[in-house]
Amino acid sequence: MNMSILYYLVWLLAFVAGVVLSFYAPETTLSIGVKFIFVGVWGSVLGFILYIVARRAIQDNENEEEPAPNLRPITELVPVVASELAKSASEESPSETPAPEPAEVKAPTRATAALKTVPEPRELFPLSDWDDFCKQILRNRPFSEVVGVLENVLPKLFPGAAGVLYMYGDAQSEMHKIFSFGDYVISGDTMMPAECASFNLGGIVVNDYTADKVTAGCTHLHYHSQGVAFCAPIEGLEEHFGTLCIQVDKLPEGEDIDFWKAKVSIVSATFGLYVANQNLNIRFQQHSIRDNLTGLFNKRYMEESLRREIFSATRHKTPIGIIMLYPDEIPQLQEKRGRHAVEQMLWEIGQRLPGYIRNEDIPCRYKGDVFCVILPGADYKITKDRAEKIRHEISQLQVAYGDGILKTSLSLGVSVMPIHAIDVQTLIATAEASMQVASKSGGNRVVPAEALNKQL
């Protein structure tokens, strides 16, 4: 009992030290998502080590309490074997020199052979391979690299087993096989969430086919329903990303179902936290380049894209067009209906604008109530025609709002490089100035940049 308390105190101190270390680590070195993963992995590994130590302590106590009845000390074999050798030697050649004294006899050959046949202890948990996998996660490596390392480490963690990793694709209705390992197939290439009991349970499910009755209910494991199978959900931050399935016909000697369940839990929890962190990074990147209201690209992304496209256009001597557009009815909507009505109209325009342009064009919300479209490779005619199409389509738009209808016309400015500008700042400035001319002229029109010279 005292040793158990000591083990727990050591584990607790190590875990607290890891938490404190991750808490004080600067975010430039470890992001908040990586810190959460580190704490989860640190606690899982320490818990597993505590489990192994406690398990071995229990086995040692059992061996001390119930010693094997037929086991004798090795030293007792020496005189027995020596006397047998002497007896056999005297029977075969009685005239020869008597057998040497027992003290001069070498180590017994049968005892030596027995010692040599003792098998080397197998590593229950390949810590070196697992450490490589954890390093990939802590370094926040790409998903494909981490999955590749996981595919290599699973056969070492689960010897003699077969398995498959499922993850959701574009649709959340079914999961697809990412990879499989082992000498046989245990499940298909796709799986519906309802086919696995771990999805509804939200935890690891054990399918023991050696029992009289299997109650787990994982119907997708019908290819090789033998031995013991484990299904674990890949989850993190209350989101379900996939399922890990492991099946083995016979557990290795000295290992039981609880031991394998603990290993499956460590793998699924660690990988689930990594996937959750990757999902957060993707969402952050999307939000950092997308406008929250309209879903179009934001101003920062527009300026970066325009610089990139102008560099390409200059190198390949191709044109590039830009359209600035402003809804004419915004001031009236703001005054009569309020800001919510304005945002509703902006959202409607943002949803429809991508449908009026080419696939390679880049629609953005420039600032406030102003939109912008970048047209790579578009000359003056293509850019002006596209602006006219946008003006016509939006002028026909009617949006039901409360007990009324929201509608607006557009004022659009067009600028093309190299006709009207030769750099990013000039291209944006001429298009925005042309849009303002269109708005001051009554709206519902397209004004090209050359009209600015007439205004001057």
FENCOR-V808168 format. One record per residue. N is the residue number from 1. RES is the residue in three letters. D_CENTER is the distance of its C-alpha to the mean C-alpha in Angstrom with 2 decimals. Layout:
N:RES:D_CENTER ; N:RES:D_CENTER
This chain:
1:MET:40.99 ; 2:ASN:41.38 ; 3:MET:39.00 ; 4:SER:36.30 ; 5:ILE:36.74 ; 6:LEU:36.59 ; 7:TYR:33.30 ; 8:TYR:31.79 ; 9:LEU:33.17 ; 10:VAL:31.78 ; 11:TRP:28.29 ; 12:LEU:28.59 ; 13:LEU:29.82 ; 14:ALA:27.01 ; 15:PHE:24.35 ; 16:VAL:26.20 ; 17:ALA:26.55 ; 18:GLY:22.80 ; 19:VAL:22.31 ; 20:VAL:25.21 ; 21:LEU:24.00 ; 22:SER:20.60 ; 23:PHE:22.57 ; 24:TYR:25.07 ; 25:ALA:22.80 ; 26:PRO:23.10 ; 27:GLU:20.27 ; 28:THR:21.06 ; 29:THR:19.89 ; 30:LEU:17.04 ; 31:SER:15.48 ; 32:ILE:15.50 ; 33:GLY:11.75 ; 34:VAL:12.00 ; 35:LYS:15.17 ; 36:PHE:13.76 ; 37:ILE:11.33 ; 38:PHE:14.50 ; 39:VAL:16.68 ; 40:GLY:14.69 ; 41:VAL:14.51 ; 42:TRP:18.12 ; 43:GLY:19.42 ; 44:SER:17.96 ; 45:VAL:19.44 ; 46:LEU:22.68 ; 47:GLY:23.01 ; 48:PHE:22.68 ; 49:ILE:25.25 ; 50:LEU:27.52 ; 51:TYR:27.28 ; 52:ILE:28.37 ; 53:VAL:31.16 ; 54:ALA:32.48 ; 55:ARG:32.41 ; 56:ARG:34.40 ; 57:ALA:36.81 ; 58:ILE:37.52 ; 59:GLN:38.21 ; 60:ASP:40.53 ; 61:ASN:42.43 ; 62:GLU:42.89 ; 63:ASN:44.20 ; 64:GLU:46.66 ; 65:GLU:47.92 ; 66:GLU:48.40 ; 67:PRO:49.51 ; 68:ALA:50.02 ; 69:PRO:53.75 ; 70:ASN:54.40 ; 71:LEU:52.90 ; 72:ARG:55.57 ; 73:PRO:55.46 ; 74:ILE:55.27 ; 75:THR:58.56 ; 76:GLU:60.48 ; 77:LEU:59.81 ; 78:VAL:61.79 ; 79:PRO:65.35 ; 80:VAL:64.71 ; 81:VAL:63.50 ; 82:ALA:66.23 ; 83:SER:68.99 ; 84:GLU:67.80 ; 85:LEU:67.83 ; 86:ALA:71.30 ; 87:LYS:72.61 ; 88:SER:71.42 ; 89:ALA:72.82 ; 90:SER:76.23 ; 91:GLU:76.45 ; 92:GLU:75.71 ; 93:SER:77.97 ; 94:PRO:80.35 ; 95:SER:82.41 ; 96:GLU:79.61 ; 97:THR:78.65 ; 98:PRO:77.29 ; 99:ALA:73.56 ; 100:PRO:72.49 ; 101:GLU:71.99 ; 102:PRO:68.65 ; 103:ALA:67.84 ; 104:GLU:67.92 ; 105:VAL:65.67 ; 106:LYS:62.26 ; 107:ALA:59.05 ; 108:PRO:59.08 ; 109:THR:57.45 ; 110:ARG:56.14 ; 111:ALA:54.46 ; 112:THR:52.92 ; 113:ALA:51.59 ; 114:ALA:50.11 ; 115:LEU:48.31 ; 116:LYS:46.89 ; 117:THR:45.42 ; 118:VAL:43.21 ; 119:PRO:39.56 ; 120:GLU:37.19 ; 121:PRO:34.70 ; 122:ARG:31.27 ; 123:GLU:28.22 ; 124:LEU:26.58 ; 125:PHE:23.27 ; 126:PRO:22.48 ; 127:LEU:21.73 ; 128:SER:21.84 ; 129:ASP:19.14 ; 130:TRP:16.97 ; 131:ASP:17.74 ; 132:ASP:16.55 ; 133:PHE:13.09 ; 134:CYS:13.05 ; 135:LYS:14.41 ; 136:GLN:11.65 ; 137:ILE:9.23 ; 138:LEU:12.16 ; 139:ARG:12.87 ; 140:ASN:9.57 ; 141:ARG:9.81 ; 142:PRO:8.42 ; 143:PHE:5.77 ; 144:SER:9.11 ; 145:GLU:10.57 ; 146:VAL:8.33 ; 147:VAL:8.58 ; 148:GLY:12.21 ; 149:VAL:12.91 ; 150:LEU:11.66 ; 151:GLU:13.92 ; 152:ASN:16.72 ; 153:VAL:16.60 ; 154:LEU:16.59 ; 155:PRO:20.16 ; 156:LYS:21.38 ; 157:LEU:20.07 ; 158:PHE:21.57 ; 159:PRO:24.71 ; 160:GLY:26.44 ; 161:ALA:23.68 ; 162:ALA:21.86 ; 163:GLY:18.46 ; 164:VAL:15.96 ; 165:LEU:12.27 ; 166:TYR:12.06 ; 167:MET:9.57 ; 168:TYR:11.09 ; 169:GLY:12.50 ; 170:ASP:14.50 ; 171:ALA:16.42 ; 172:GLN:15.46 ; 173:SER:18.49 ; 174:GLU:17.24 ; 175:MET:14.42 ; 176:HIS:14.53 ; 177:LYS:14.53 ; 178:ILE:11.97 ; 179:PHE:14.29 ; 180:SER:17.09 ; 181:PHE:19.31 ; 182:GLY:22.81 ; 183:ASP:26.30 ; 184:TYR:26.23 ; 185:VAL:24.34 ; 186:ILE:23.45 ; 187:SER:21.93 ; 188:GLY:21.81 ; 189:ASP:19.51 ; 190:THR:18.71 ; 191:MET:18.82 ; 192:MET:19.76 ; 193:PRO:18.30 ; 194:ALA:21.92 ; 195:GLU:22.48 ; 196:CYS:20.49 ; 197:ALA:22.08 ; 198:SER:18.95 ; 199:PHE:17.80 ; 200:ASN:21.07 ; 201:LEU:21.44 ; 202:GLY:18.09 ; 203:GLY:18.41 ; 204:ILE:18.99 ; 205:VAL:21.79 ; 206:VAL:24.23 ; 207:ASN:26.24 ; 208:ASP:29.31 ; 209:TYR:31.36 ; 210:THR:34.05 ; 211:ALA:35.07 ; 212:ASP:37.80 ; 213:LYS:35.60 ; 214:VAL:31.84 ; 215:THR:30.78 ; 216:ALA:26.95 ; 217:GLY:27.01 ; 218:CYS:24.04 ; 219:THR:25.91 ; 220:HIS:23.38 ; 221:LEU:24.36 ; 222:HIS:27.72 ; 223:TYR:27.57 ; 224:HIS:28.21 ; 225:SER:29.23 ; 226:GLN:30.45 ; 227:GLY:29.99 ; 228:VAL:27.10 ; 229:ALA:23.68 ; 230:PHE:20.74 ; 231:CYS:18.17 ; 232:ALA:15.36 ; 233:PRO:13.13 ; 234:ILE:9.37 ; 235:GLU:9.81 ; 236:GLY:9.53 ; 237:LEU:12.07 ; 238:GLU:13.98 ; 239:GLU:11.63 ; 240:HIS:11.18 ; 241:PHE:8.29 ; 242:GLY:10.00 ; 243:THR:12.42 ; 244:LEU:13.24 ; 245:CYS:16.96 ; 246:ILE:19.24 ; 247:GLN:23.01 ; 248:VAL:25.89 ; 249:ASP:29.59 ; 250:LYS:30.92 ; 251:LEU:29.45 ; 252:PRO:30.52 ; 253:GLU:33.64 ; 254:GLY:33.25 ; 255:GLU:29.87 ; 256:ASP:29.63 ; 257:ILE:27.34 ; 258:ASP:26.50 ; 259:PHE:25.48 ; 260:TRP:23.05 ; 261:LYS:21.72 ; 262:ALA:21.07 ; 263:LYS:19.15 ; 264:VAL:17.00 ; 265:SER:16.41 ; 266:ILE:15.37 ; 267:VAL:12.82 ; 268:SER:11.28 ; 269:ALA:11.49 ; 270:THR:10.06 ; 271:PHE:6.93 ; 272:GLY:6.82 ; 273:LEU:7.51 ; 274:TYR:4.92 ; 275:VAL:2.28 ; 276:ALA:5.84 ; 277:ASN:6.67 ; 278:GLN:4.93 ; 279:ASN:6.56 ; 280:LEU:9.52 ; 281:ASN:9.92 ; 282:ILE:10.22 ; 283:ARG:12.61 ; 284:PHE:14.44 ; 285:GLN:15.04 ; 286:GLN:16.29 ; 287:HIS:18.51 ; 288:SER:19.78 ; 289:ILE:21.18 ; 290:ARG:22.11 ; 291:ASP:25.09 ; 292:ASN:24.44 ; 293:LEU:27.57 ; 294:THR:27.91 ; 295:GLY:24.41 ; 296:LEU:25.98 ; 297:PHE:25.12 ; 298:ASN:26.54 ; 299:LYS:29.33 ; 300:ARG:27.34 ; 301:TYR:25.43 ; 302:MET:28.79 ; 303:GLU:30.56 ; 304:GLU:27.97 ; 305:SER:28.01 ; 306:LEU:31.79 ; 307:ARG:32.19 ; 308:ARG:30.08 ; 309:GLU:32.01 ; 310:ILE:35.35 ; 311:PHE:34.71 ; 312:SER:34.02 ; 313:ALA:37.05 ; 314:THR:39.29 ; 315:ARG:38.32 ; 316:HIS:38.89 ; 317:LYS:41.74 ; 318:THR:40.27 ; 319:PRO:40.71 ; 320:ILE:38.20 ; 321:GLY:38.97 ; 322:ILE:37.89 ; 323:ILE:38.81 ; 324:MET:39.05 ; 325:LEU:39.73 ; 326:TYR:40.87 ; 327:PRO:41.63 ; 328:ASP:45.37 ; 329:GLU:45.47 ; 330:ILE:43.06 ; 331:PRO:45.94 ; 332:GLN:47.70 ; 333:LEU:44.63 ; 334:GLN:43.95 ; 335:GLU:47.56 ; 336:LYS:48.07 ; 337:ARG:44.74 ; 338:GLY:42.75 ; 339:ARG:39.44 ; 340:HIS:37.47 ; 341:ALA:39.38 ; 342:VAL:38.66 ; 343:GLU:34.91 ; 344:GLN:35.21 ; 345:MET:37.02 ; 346:LEU:34.57 ; 347:TRP:31.69 ; 348:GLU:33.77 ; 349:ILE:34.46 ; 350:GLY:30.85 ; 351:GLN:29.93 ; 352:ARG:32.81 ; 353:LEU:32.98 ; 354:PRO:30.34 ; 355:GLY:32.49 ; 356:TYR:35.56 ; 357:ILE:34.27 ; 358:ARG:33.02 ; 359:ASN:29.44 ; 360:GLU:29.57 ; 361:ASP:30.95 ; 362:ILE:28.97 ; 363:PRO:29.84 ; 364:CYS:29.47 ; 365:ARG:30.81 ; 366:TYR:32.90 ; 367:LYS:34.21 ; 368:GLY:35.65 ; 369:ASP:37.09 ; 370:VAL:37.04 ; 371:PHE:34.83 ; 372:CYS:34.49 ; 373:VAL:33.80 ; 374:ILE:33.38 ; 375:LEU:34.84 ; 376:PRO:34.17 ; 377:GLY:37.11 ; 378:ALA:39.17 ; 379:ASP:42.87 ; 380:TYR:45.19 ; 381:LYS:46.09 ; 382:ILE:42.55 ; 383:THR:41.43 ; 384:LYS:44.51 ; 385:ASP:44.29 ; 386:ARG:40.67 ; 387:ALA:41.70 ; 388:GLU:44.57 ; 389:LYS:42.33 ; 390:ILE:40.02 ; 391:ARG:43.17 ; 392:HIS:44.68 ; 393:GLU:41.65 ; 394:ILE:40.94 ; 395:SER:44.66 ; 396:GLN:44.56 ; 397:LEU:41.68 ; 398:GLN:42.68 ; 399:VAL:40.33 ; 400:ALA:41.48 ; 401:TYR:41.25 ; 402:GLY:43.09 ; 403:ASP:46.61 ; 404:GLY:46.58 ; 405:ILE:45.07 ; 406:LEU:43.10 ; 407:LYS:43.86 ; 408:THR:44.18 ; 409:SER:45.24 ; 410:LEU:43.67 ; 411:SER:45.02 ; 412:LEU:43.42 ; 413:GLY:43.89 ; 414:VAL:43.35 ; 415:SER:43.17 ; 416:VAL:42.74 ; 417:MET:42.38 ; 418:PRO:44.67 ; 419:ILE:47.33 ; 420:HIS:46.72 ; 421:ALA:44.51 ; 422:ILE:43.31 ; 423:ASP:40.43 ; 424:VAL:37.63 ; 425:GLN:39.73 ; 426:THR:42.73 ; 427:LEU:40.83 ; 428:ILE:39.24 ; 429:ALA:42.54 ; 430:THR:44.70 ; 431:ALA:42.46 ; 432:GLU:42.35 ; 433:ALA:46.11 ; 434:SER:46.80 ; 435:MET:44.84 ; 436:GLN:46.97 ; 437:VAL:50.09 ; 438:ALA:49.05 ; 439:SER:48.51 ; 440:LYS:51.85 ; 441:SER:53.60 ; 442:GLY:52.85 ; 443:GLY:49.32 ; 444:ASN:48.28 ; 445:ARG:48.69 ; 446:VAL:47.08 ; 447:VAL:48.52 ; 448:PRO:47.90 ; 449:ALA:47.99 ; 450:GLU:51.48 ; 451:ALA:52.87 ; 452:LEU:52.30 ; 453:ASN:55.16 ; 454:LYS:57.46 ; 455:GLN:56.51 ; 456:LEU:57.51
